[in-house]
Amino acid sequence: MDNSLHVVPADDALLHEYDALATRSYGGRADDVTQLAGHADIRVALRRGRVIAGGLGMLIPQHFGGQPVPSACLGSGCVAPEERGDRLTVRMLAERIRPLQEQGATLATLWTASNGYARRMGWEAPTPVFSWSVTTDALKRDFTPGNFEIEHGLTPAAEELQRRLAPQWNGTLLRPPWWTPHKQNQHNLTTYRFSRPGHGPAGYLSLTTHQHDRHGARLAVHDFWPADNDAASAMLAFLGRHNSRIATVTFHRTSLPPHPLLLHGLHRYGNATAEAWHPWMLRILDLPQAIRQRGWPADLDTTLPIGIEQENGSTHRYVLQISNGTAELQPTTLDSRVRLTRRQATVWYAGGYRSATAARMAGVHATDQQSLTTLIRSTTDHEPWLAEHF
């Protein structure tokens, strides 16, 4: 009997089998499998005509340096429990990325609990990921609502605000038109807009509520997009108004931007707790092209020889040239002044090293402090944050 493995695009029948496999593998429904079928490239692995693995991929740009870079966003990957342990995930990831790379993807990103496994395949996490829980009483007491009008419902103006704010971070998606309606329906989200009188939205948040097992309700924030500090304070104060029935607000792992407003605004840190989650992980598929497509500081003009260590131990030497907000990576024979592994280069690309000290502690090698400082400065205009989960 033929026991070979075949990876193919999923038709309707195979999609149904993959959906059932995902439910069995995850121990619960994976709604994205069917709900994203019209927007994703779905691949399944067949053995003896039976679906034993699957995953979906979407070609969606991610912002880096303020510019959208085509990315293969991978989700809902699973392998049948009885087929695990044979490195099938490695082949499936390659087969899922390939068609998206042929369509122009120069990056690939995913969320995974198997961090060590992903690292061995060349992926790296640019930044830690946390969810936050804070008491509603603290939010009500410690944050001021300001002069903001609050309206219910998502509008095109609110979505346009999100599109303006997203490029200020490294990793956020350039959301396609179907993204927000899909997530609103998937999680049954309720949205509120915050505006100064006579002006358009200065912030919006989306949340979901569930009945508590014993009393009151649970509230989780999925989207939190303030244009400035005052808008963010008003949004946090609004969440505090739910204190009559909700004791604690949870910020979903992707929702709260990585700035210190929440902690700095609380009178007591003990009113908030952070829980570490598995991170989003990034892989650069085409480094020269990813460098070219990214945005760069307009005031930086530098030429820096760097070396990128490959998985086989060899080092590819390049010259990184940055000028007028653009950059090129060209092969060279010059000695490298900074040397990074491919995974370290991924963290640098995403702005994950916030200082030369952080890069050095992570194992990045440099012949001199100035070269390392210049390299790190080139990507720290924006902090890494992937506000979307898939």
ABEGO torsion letter per residue (X at the ends): XBABBBBBBBBAAAAAAAAAAAAAAAGEBBAAAAAAAAABBBBBBBBGGBBABBBBBBBBBBBBGGBBBBBBBBBGBBBBAAABGAGAAAAAAAAAAAAAAAAGBABBBBBBABAAAAAAAGBBBABBBBBBBBBAAAAAAABBAEBBBBBBEBBAAAAAAAAAAAAABBGBBBBBAAAAAAAAAAAGBBBBBBBBBGBBBAEBBBBBBBBBAABEBBBBBABBBBABAAAAAAAAAAAAAAAAABABBBBBAAABBBBAAAAAABABAAABBBBBBBBBBBBBABAAAAAAABBBBAABBBBBBBBBBBAAGBBBBBBBBBBGGBBBBBBBABBBABBBBAAAAAAAAAGABABAAAAAAAGBBBABAAAAAAAAAAAAABBBBBABBX
